[in-house]
Amino acid sequence: QAPRSKYQAEDQDWDSGAKVSYGNSGWTGEGYVNMGEKNSWVQFGTVDGGAGGACTLGFRYSVGSSQPRSCSLKVNGVSVGTVTFSSTESWDAWEIDYVETICVPGYNVIRITATTGEGGPNFDRMDFLTANTNTPQPTNQPTMPVPTNLPTPKPTSQPTN
C-alpha cells in the first residue's frame, strides 16, 4: 500500500537528545534523526488525518546494533503502546515498521520517545497510510440508464365507463 503522505524526520521537532545526521547511507530526504539517549523524542506535529478513523503509521528506521530499540508512541497525547524496532544489521540498512492506530480528522500529533538505555533508532521518515488509501469511495452512485426506444404498450382490454 502506497503512503498517502511522507513526513521526513529531519523536518520535524525533536528534543536535545536527538540530532539530525548524515553519516550513514540509504536515507531519503535531507538526512535522518539520530535518537541519542533514553527519553529522546521525535514529534511529527502536522500529520493530516484526512477524515479521521483507522490509520497506519510506517516508521522508516535503522538499528545497527544487535539489540532492538523500543519507543513509546503517542497519538495526540494519548499513549497507543510501545514499538520495538529490531536490528537492521547495519546503520546503513533501513526497514519500515507499521503501527495501526486511530487518527482524528484534520491534524494529528505523533510523538515517538526512546525507552531503552541505548536510546532509539535512527529515523528517516514516517509514512502515513489510511485504511482506504487504495479503495477510493464513489461520491455518486451509478444510476440505471432509462431506455428511450421502447414500444408503446397496447392495452389488453378496453376500459368501461
C-alpha positions in Angstrom: 0.0 0.0 0.0 1.5 3.3 -1.0 1.8 6.0 1.6 -0.7 8.9 1.4 1.9 11.2 2.9 5.5 11.0 3.9 6.9 13.1 6.7 10.7 13.4 6.8 12.0 13.1 10.4 14.7 15.8 9.9 11.9 18.3 9.1 10.1 17.7 12.4 10.6 18.6 16.1 12.9 16.7 18.4 14.5 17.2 21.8 18.1 17.9 22.7 18.9 14.2 23.0 18.2 13.7 19.2 20.0 15.3 16.3 19.9 15.4 12.5 22.7 13.3 11.0 24.0 12.5 7.5 26.8 9.9 8.2 25.1 6.7 7.3 23.8 6.0 3.7 20.4 5.0 2.4 18.3 7.7 3.9 15.8 9.7 2.0 15.2 13.5 2.1 18.0 15.6 3.6 19.2 13.4 6.4 17.8 11.4 9.3 17.2 11.9 13.1 19.6 10.0 15.4 17.7 9.4 18.6 20.6 9.6 21.0 19.6 8.7 24.6 16.7 7.3 26.7 13.7 9.7 26.7 14.8 11.5 23.5 11.9 12.0 21.1 10.8 13.0 17.6 7.4 14.7 17.1 5.5 14.8 13.8 3.3 17.7 14.6 1.1 18.3 11.5 0.1 14.8 10.3 -3.0 15.2 8.1 -5.5 12.6 9.3 -8.0 13.4 6.5 -11.5 12.5 7.6 -10.1 10.6 10.6 -10.5 7.0 11.6 -8.3 3.9 11.3 -4.8 4.8 10.0 -1.4 3.1 9.7 1.9 4.8 10.5 5.1 3.4 8.9 8.3 4.3 10.6 11.4 4.0 8.4 14.4 3.4 10.7 17.8 1.8 11.1 19.3 0.0 14.1 22.9 -1.1 13.5 23.4 -2.7 16.9 22.3 -6.3 17.7 19.9 -5.0 20.4 16.4 -3.8 19.4 15.4 -0.3 20.4 12.0 0.3 22.0 10.0 3.5 21.9 6.7 4.7 23.3 4.2 6.0 20.8 1.6 8.7 21.5 -1.0 10.0 19.1 -2.5 13.3 20.1 -1.1 13.0 23.6 -2.6 9.5 24.2 -0.4 6.5 24.6 -1.0 3.9 22.0 1.7 1.5 23.1 5.3 0.5 22.6 7.1 -0.1 19.3 10.2 -2.3 19.3 12.5 -1.6 16.3 14.5 -4.7 15.5 18.1 -4.7 14.4 18.6 -3.9 10.7 22.1 -5.4 10.8 23.8 -2.1 10.0 23.2 1.6 10.4 23.0 1.9 6.5 20.2 -0.7 6.3 16.7 0.7 6.6 13.4 -1.0 7.3 9.8 0.1 7.9 7.7 -1.0 10.9 3.9 -0.4 10.7 1.6 0.6 13.5 -2.2 0.7 13.3 -4.0 3.3 15.3 -6.8 5.8 15.2 -6.4 9.4 13.9 -8.7 12.3 14.3 -9.9 14.4 11.4 -7.5 17.2 10.5 -4.1 17.5 12.0 -2.6 14.8 14.4 0.5 14.9 16.6 2.6 11.8 16.6 5.4 11.5 19.2 7.8 8.6 19.5 10.1 8.5 22.6 13.0 6.2 23.2 12.5 4.0 26.3 15.7 1.9 26.3 19.0 3.0 27.8 20.7 2.8 24.3 18.2 5.4 23.0 16.0 5.0 20.0 16.8 4.1 16.4 17.7 6.4 13.6 14.5 7.7 12.0 14.4 8.6 8.3 10.7 9.3 7.9 7.2 8.4 8.9 4.7 7.3 6.2 1.0 7.9 6.8 -1.5 5.5 5.3 -5.2 5.3 5.8 -7.4 2.2 5.8 -8.9 3.2 2.4 -5.9 4.6 0.6 -6.2 2.2 -2.3 -10.0 1.9 -2.4 -11.5 5.3 -3.1 -15.2 5.6 -2.2 -17.5 6.7 -5.0 -19.1 10.1 -4.5 -22.1 9.4 -6.8 -23.9 6.1 -7.1 -24.4 4.9 -10.6 -28.0 5.1 -12.0 -29.6 2.7 -14.4 -30.0 4.2 -17.9 -33.5 4.9 -19.0 -34.3 3.2 -22.3 -35.5 5.6 -25.0 -37.0 3.4 -27.8 -39.4 1.0 -26.0 -42.5 0.1 -27.8 -45.7 1.7 -26.6 -47.7 -0.9 -24.6 -51.0 -1.9 -26.1 -54.0 -2.4 -23.7 -55.2 -6.0 -23.4 -58.8 -5.0 -22.7 -61.0 -2.0 -23.3 -61.8 0.1 -20.2 -65.5 0.5 -19.4 -67.1 3.7 -18.2 
